[in-house]
Amino acid sequence: MKKPVEFTINGEPQKVLADSSVMPRILIFDIETSPMLAWCWGFYKQFINPDAVVTPVKILCYCAKWYGEDTVLFQRRAKDDDKTIVNGLRKLFDQADIIVAHNGIAFDEKKVTARMMVHDMTPPSPFKSVDTLKIARKAMDAGCNKLDYLARYIGAGQKLEHEGFPLWLKCMEGDKAAWAKMEDYNIQDVLILEELYTKLRVWDKRHPNVALYYQDDRTRCVCCGSYKFKKLPQTAKTAISEFEAVRCKDCGKPQRTGTRLKRDAKTMRNIL
């Protein structure tokens, strides 16, 4: 539950969209990058020598929204300079307790970090990362783990169709119609990502404990923060202990309570 940071995006002042003192701030985001420009000798299976790189990969645009809120933020770079939008993302990260992206740990976060370093920015304040691609790979086998397929698989919608690589070229050339299409495409990715995250997070065994971010005395769900539970007839067992088990009435996450079930001394002595 971080304190709000005042900043602007595209000249518009941004405000905190949720009370950061009583609930975690979860940022759903997705970036689009411009391609690397380099000299090469052929079409297939080329090794690109670093000396042949003319322009490295840069951030083209990004879309982000706070989980559970309606407002969607979209920011694109001006001409070939991505410093402004990278700074915008950094400030959003600075406000976030948890950030969510698809393949975010291997791609989105690393690309953004690389550009932060180029622009001599300091790291944002600490946050937890949730990668829906990693959750999907560990929790299930849908046949394909791409965002578009998973979203359609669970009924969360699908990506917007576009013309492919020419759309990126037109955006880099400043084509207004292309940018309008790119904005719709980027926003749709974030909207279906939010739905996918909601479905997947109850299956994530390593999801950050969101109950830690609330400043009250309620017993809360580790996954969604709800305080509504129903007791399960089964118990949760560790290697040597046994606890009461409950299920969250809002997200359905099964979890154990902090109440250890007492056993007599003789029984405990028989447990290795």
Residue pairs with C-beta under 8 A, 6 or more apart in sequence:
1 20
1 21
1 22
1 23
1 24
1 25
1 97
1 213
1 214
1 215
2 20
2 25
2 94
2 95
2 96
2 97
2 125
3 20
4 15
4 16
4 20
4 95
5 91
5 94
5 95
6 13
6 14
6 15
7 13
7 14
7 88
7 91
8 14
9 73
9 75
9 88
10 75
14 73
16 95
17 66
17 69
17 71
18 25
18 66
18 68
18 69
20 95
21 215
22 214
22 215
22 216
23 213
23 214
23 225
24 97
24 98
24 208
24 210
24 213
24 214
24 225
25 66
25 95
25 96
25 97
25 98
26 66
26 67
26 68
26 96
26 97
26 98
26 99
26 100
26 210
27 64
27 65
27 66
27 67
27 92
27 93
27 95
27 96
27 98
27 99
27 100
28 64
28 65
28 66
28 67
28 100
28 101
28 190
28 193
28 194
28 197
29 62
29 63
29 64
29 65
29 89
29 92
29 99
29 100
29 101
29 104
29 108
29 190
30 62
30 63
30 64
30 101
30 102
30 108
30 186
30 189
30 190
30 193
31 59
31 60
31 61
31 62
31 89
31 108
31 111
31 112
32 59
32 60
32 61
32 62
32 168
32 182
32 185
32 186
33 57
33 58
33 59
33 60
33 111
34 55
34 57
34 58
34 59
34 60
34 168
34 172
35 57
35 165
35 168
36 48
36 53
36 55
36 56
36 57
37 53
37 54
37 55
38 48
38 52
38 53
38 54
39 52
39 54
40 46
40 48
40 52
55 80
57 111
57 114
58 77
58 80
58 82
58 115
59 77
59 82
59 85
59 86
59 89
59 111
59 112
59 115
60 76
60 77
60 82
60 168
60 171
60 172
60 182
61 74
61 75
61 76
61 77
61 85
61 171
61 182
61 183
61 186
62 74
62 75
62 85
62 88
62 89
62 186
63 72
63 73
63 74
63 183
63 186
63 187
63 189
63 190
64 72
64 73
64 89
64 92
64 190
65 71
65 72
65 73
65 190
65 191
65 194
67 100
67 194
67 197
72 187
72 190
72 191
73 92
74 183
74 186
74 187
75 84
75 85
75 88
75 89
76 85
76 171
76 179
76 182
76 183
77 84
77 85
78 84
79 174
80 172
82 115
83 119
86 112
86 115
86 116
86 119
86 121
87 119
87 121
89 112
90 112
90 116
90 121
90 124
91 124
93 99
93 112
93 124
93 125
93 127
94 124
94 125
96 124
96 127
97 127
97 128
97 208
97 213
98 127
98 128
98 129
98 130
98 208
98 210
99 109
99 127
99 128
99 129
99 130
100 130
100 131
100 132
100 193
100 194
100 197
101 107
101 108
101 109
101 129
101 131
101 132
101 193
102 131
102 132
102 133
102 147
102 193
102 196
103 131
103 133
104 129
104 130
104 131
104 132
104 133
105 129
105 131
105 134
106 131
106 133
109 129
113 123
116 123
128 208
130 197
130 201
130 204
130 207
130 208
132 147
132 150
132 193
132 196
132 197
132 200
133 145
133 147
135 200
135 201
135 203
135 204
136 142
136 145
136 150
136 200
137 145
138 204
138 205
139 200
139 203
139 204
140 203
142 149
142 150
142 153
143 149
144 150
147 159
147 189
147 192
147 193
147 196
148 158
148 159
148 192
150 156
150 196
151 157
151 158
151 159
151 192
151 193
151 195
151 196
152 158
154 195
154 196
154 199
156 192
156 195
156 196
156 199
157 188
157 191
157 192
157 195
158 192
159 185
159 188
159 189
159 192
160 181
160 184
160 185
160 188
162 181
162 182
162 185
167 178
167 181
167 182
167 185
168 182
170 177
170 178
171 178
171 179
171 182
198 251
201 207
201 223
201 224
201 251
202 223
202 251
202 252
202 253
204 223
207 222
207 223
209 222
210 220
210 221
210 222
210 223
210 224
210 225
211 219
211 220
211 221
211 222
211 225
213 225
214 220
214 225
218 227
219 227
219 229
219 257
220 226
220 227
221 227
221 229
221 248
221 250
221 251
221 253
221 255
222 253
222 255
223 248
223 251
223 253
223 255
224 248
224 250
224 251
224 253
226 248
226 249
226 250
226 251
228 248
228 249
228 250
229 246
229 247
229 248
229 249
230 246
230 247
230 249
231 244
231 245
231 246
232 245
232 246
232 247
232 254
234 245
235 242
235 243
235 244
235 245
235 261
236 242
236 243
236 244
236 245
236 255
236 256
237 243
240 271
241 260
241 261
242 260
242 261
242 263
243 256
243 257
243 258
243 259
243 260
243 261
244 256
244 257
244 259
244 261
245 254
245 255
245 256
245 257
246 254
246 255
246 256
246 257
247 253
247 254
247 255
248 254
248 255
